[in-house]
Amino acid sequence: MEYEPKYIYMLSDGTGETATKIAKAFLVQFRYPNVVQRKFIEVRTKDKVDEVVKKALEEKPLVISTIADKELRDYANEVFSENNIDVLDIFGYYIEKFEKFFGQKARNISGLLHKISDQYFDKIKAIEYTVAHDDNRSARRLEDADIILVGLSRTSKTPLSVYLAQEGYKVANFAIVKGEKLPNSLFNVDQNKIVGLTIDPMRLYEIRQQRAKKLGIENSSYASLSRIYEEVEYANSLFRKHPQWMIIDVTNRSVEESASEIVSKLFGKKLG
């Protein structure tokens, strides 16, 4: 049996991603073998609408519209209706429900929904990158990092990385260990995005003592004061060799405070 083509138009004054996802969600419910999907994006003038209508007269599609601008949306609905073309006005239908709920008119900003989606997916990508580059886990693709943290054990590298990732920044972090070299690839990227985390030796001693108790290794050299002084001096000497690195003192500072300072100094932005 031969099936005649059925056309689905995705009409948007933005990127058309929302209309496309809606079409996909419904099409999986049907087994029609000859569906042609056409996407019309950044339709922001009546002339653009008229162009789509002209083509629709030939193909008689179902139109899925996510036009945010009310005047243009009403115009599109009217001309499609006059030509007996069905329109699924997603934005118009749901925005009225929201307006009634909130008791106020919508701003009708074109492309805003997809902009929010982009921000969401950017954060997901940042978190995925950061998890893959946590605590010396990987030195690959460091050129893709927005921020690279280096510091001694227990200087909040991981919590700080995760916090920054949730703000959309791709972060890699590496532990400074006396006697061990940092990866070569670290020195082949833009050195201005590397942040050294420094800390007061006595504060680090307190933190490691608490950590050692939890792990049941109180007598370990890991938490000895003499070793900590050596490690802090080694880290500081490394920082002095690389004046391009930004240095942040995390002593008695919250993760939020440290993150805000890093973003402010690196990017001139405020978090939140």
C-alpha positions in Angstrom: 0.0 0.0 0.0 1.3 3.4 -0.9 0.9 6.2 1.6 0.7 9.8 0.4 3.0 12.2 2.2 1.7 14.0 5.3 3.4 17.3 6.1 4.2 18.7 9.6 5.4 22.3 9.8 7.3 23.5 12.8 6.7 27.3 12.9 8.7 29.4 15.4 10.0 33.0 15.9 12.9 31.4 17.7 15.0 28.2 17.0 12.0 25.9 16.5 13.4 23.4 19.0 10.3 23.4 21.2 8.0 22.7 18.2 10.3 20.0 17.0 10.3 18.2 20.3 6.5 18.4 20.5 6.1 17.0 17.0 8.5 14.1 17.9 6.6 13.3 21.1 3.3 12.9 19.2 4.7 11.2 16.0 5.9 8.2 18.0 2.3 7.5 18.7 1.6 6.8 15.1 2.9 4.4 12.5 2.3 6.5 9.4 5.4 5.7 7.2 5.5 8.9 5.0 5.7 12.0 7.2 7.7 15.0 6.0 8.7 17.5 8.6 9.7 21.1 7.7 11.1 23.6 10.2 10.5 27.3 9.7 12.6 29.3 12.2 13.0 33.0 13.2 9.7 33.8 11.6 9.3 37.3 13.0 7.4 39.2 10.3 4.1 38.9 8.5 5.9 38.6 5.2 7.7 35.5 6.6 4.4 34.1 7.7 3.0 34.7 4.2 5.9 32.8 2.7 5.1 29.8 4.9 1.4 30.0 4.1 2.1 30.0 0.3 4.0 26.7 0.6 1.4 25.3 3.0 -1.3 25.8 0.3 0.5 23.2 -1.8 1.2 20.7 1.0 -1.7 21.1 3.4 0.3 20.5 6.5 -0.5 20.4 10.2 1.3 23.4 11.6 2.8 23.4 15.1 3.3 27.0 16.1 5.4 28.3 19.0 5.4 32.0 18.0 5.7 34.1 21.2 4.8 37.5 19.8 1.1 37.9 20.2 0.4 40.2 17.2 2.3 37.9 14.9 0.8 34.8 16.5 -2.7 36.1 15.9 -1.9 37.0 12.3 -0.5 33.6 11.6 -3.5 31.8 13.2 -5.8 34.0 11.1 -4.2 33.4 7.7 -3.8 29.7 8.2 -7.4 29.4 9.3 -8.6 31.4 6.3 -6.8 28.9 4.1 -8.2 25.8 5.9 -4.9 24.8 7.4 -4.9 23.4 10.9 -2.6 25.2 13.4 -1.6 23.7 16.8 -0.9 27.0 18.6 1.1 25.7 21.5 2.3 29.1 22.8 -1.1 30.8 22.5 -3.0 28.0 24.2 -0.7 27.6 27.2 0.2 31.2 27.7 -3.5 32.1 28.2 -3.6 29.5 31.0 -0.5 31.0 32.6 -1.8 34.5 32.3 -5.0 33.5 34.0 -3.1 31.7 36.8 -0.7 34.6 37.5 -3.2 37.4 36.8 -0.9 39.3 34.5 0.0 39.5 30.8 3.0 37.5 29.4 6.0 39.4 28.1 5.9 37.5 24.8 9.6 37.4 24.3 10.6 35.5 21.2 13.1 32.6 21.7 13.0 32.9 25.5 12.0 29.3 26.1 14.8 27.9 24.1 17.3 30.3 25.7 16.3 28.8 29.1 16.7 25.3 27.6 20.2 26.2 26.3 21.2 27.5 29.7 20.0 24.2 31.3 21.9 22.0 28.9 25.0 24.1 29.2 25.0 23.4 32.9 24.5 19.7 32.3 27.5 19.7 30.0 29.6 21.7 32.5 28.7 19.2 35.3 29.6 16.2 33.1 32.9 17.8 32.1 33.7 18.6 35.8 32.9 15.2 37.1 35.2 13.6 34.4 38.0 16.0 35.4 37.8 15.8 39.1 40.9 15.2 41.3 43.4 14.3 38.6 40.9 11.9 36.9 41.8 13.3 33.4 44.2 15.7 31.8 42.5 15.5 28.4 40.6 18.3 26.8 41.9 20.9 29.3 41.6 23.5 26.6 37.8 23.1 27.0 38.0 24.0 30.7 36.8 27.4 31.8 38.6 27.1 35.1 41.4 24.8 36.3 41.9 24.5 40.1 45.2 23.3 41.6 45.7 22.8 45.3 46.7 20.5 48.2 44.5 17.7 49.4 41.5 19.1 51.5 41.6 22.6 50.0 38.0 22.3 48.8 38.9 21.5 45.1 36.0 19.1 44.5 33.2 21.1 46.3 34.4 24.3 44.6 34.5 22.6 41.2 31.0 21.2 41.6 29.6 24.5 42.8 31.1 26.3 39.8 29.9 23.6 37.4 26.3 24.2 38.7 26.8 27.8 37.6 27.7 26.6 34.1 31.5 26.6 34.2 33.6 23.6 33.0 36.1 22.9 35.8 39.1 20.6 36.0 41.0 20.2 39.3 44.4 18.7 40.2 46.0 17.8 43.5 49.4 19.2 44.3 51.5 16.4 45.8 55.1 17.0 46.8 57.4 14.9 44.7 54.9 14.4 41.9 54.6 16.4 38.7 51.4 18.0 37.6 50.4 16.8 34.0 52.3 18.4 31.2 49.1 19.3 29.4 48.3 21.7 32.3 51.1 23.9 31.1 50.1 23.9 27.5 46.8 25.7 28.0 46.0 29.3 28.8 47.7 29.8 32.1 45.3 32.7 33.0 42.5 30.2 33.7 44.5 28.3 36.3 43.6 29.1 40.0 45.9 28.0 42.8 44.2 27.3 46.1 46.2 28.2 49.2 45.4 27.8 52.8 46.8 28.5 56.3 48.8 25.5 57.6 47.0 25.4 60.9 43.6 25.4 59.3 44.6 22.6 56.9 45.9 20.7 60.0 42.5 21.0 61.7 40.7 19.8 58.5 43.0 16.9 58.0 42.8 15.9 61.6 39.1 15.6 61.3 39.4 13.7 58.1 42.0 11.3 59.6 39.6 10.5 62.5 36.8 9.7 60.1 39.1 7.3 58.2 40.6 5.9 61.4 44.2 6.9 60.5 44.9 9.4 63.2 48.6 8.5 63.4 49.2 8.9 59.7 51.7 11.4 58.4 48.9 12.8 56.2 47.7 14.8 59.1 51.0 15.6 60.8 51.7 19.3 61.3 55.3 19.1 60.1 54.3 17.5 56.8 51.5 20.0 56.3 54.0 22.9 56.7 56.2 21.3 54.1 53.3 20.7 51.7 52.0 24.3 52.0 55.5 25.7 51.4 55.9 23.4 48.4 52.5 24.5 47.0 53.4 28.2 47.5 56.7 27.8 45.8 54.9 26.3 42.8 52.5 29.2 42.7 55.5 31.7 42.8 56.9 30.0 39.7 53.7 30.6 37.8 52.7 34.3 38.3 49.9 34.1 35.7 47.9 31.8 38.0 45.3 33.5 40.2 45.8 32.6 43.8 42.8 32.2 46.1 43.1 31.8 49.9 40.4 29.4 51.0 41.2 29.6 54.7 38.0 29.9 56.7 36.0 30.7 53.5 32.9 29.1 52.3 32.8 27.5 48.8 30.3 30.2 47.7 32.8 33.0 48.7 35.7 31.4 46.9 33.6 30.7 43.8 32.4 34.3 43.7 35.9 35.7 43.9 37.1 33.3 41.1 34.3 34.2 38.8 34.6 37.9 39.5 38.4 38.0 38.9 38.4 35.7 35.9 35.3 36.8 34.1 34.2 40.1 35.7 30.9 38.6 36.6 28.8 38.1 39.8 27.4 34.7 40.7 23.7 34.3 41.3 
